[in-house]
Amino acid sequence: MIVAAAFGKRNIIPSGFHLEQNDPDPFEKLTTIKFCLPCQSKVTVLITNSYGKVVDKLISYAHEAGTYELGFFADGLPKGTYYCHVVADNYSKSQEIELAK
């Protein structure tokens, strides 16, 4: 199974924590996950399957305030419903994402 992440940051400081819906959704092999941090935070981004099993940990370390984009490559995963979880300090949010092959 090949599952990987690419990482990018924009220098705009957001006013609050936020996780946007992945784009595109549904996706076939690649989707972009975008989240915002209003202050420096330790961030963990996980992808789980519908049973709650972690299929990938995209990142888990401190980040400066800003807006971030992760590319999630789901080669080797079966089609279905997955969940993107972002945890940063006192913030936690999950989004359903759909892999359609």
Secondary structure, DSSP 8 states (H G I E B T S, - for coil): ---EEEEEEE----SS-EE---BSSSBSSEEEEEEEESS-EEEEEEEEETTS-EEEEEEEEEE-SEEEEEEEE-TT--SEEEEEEEEETTEEEEEEEEE--
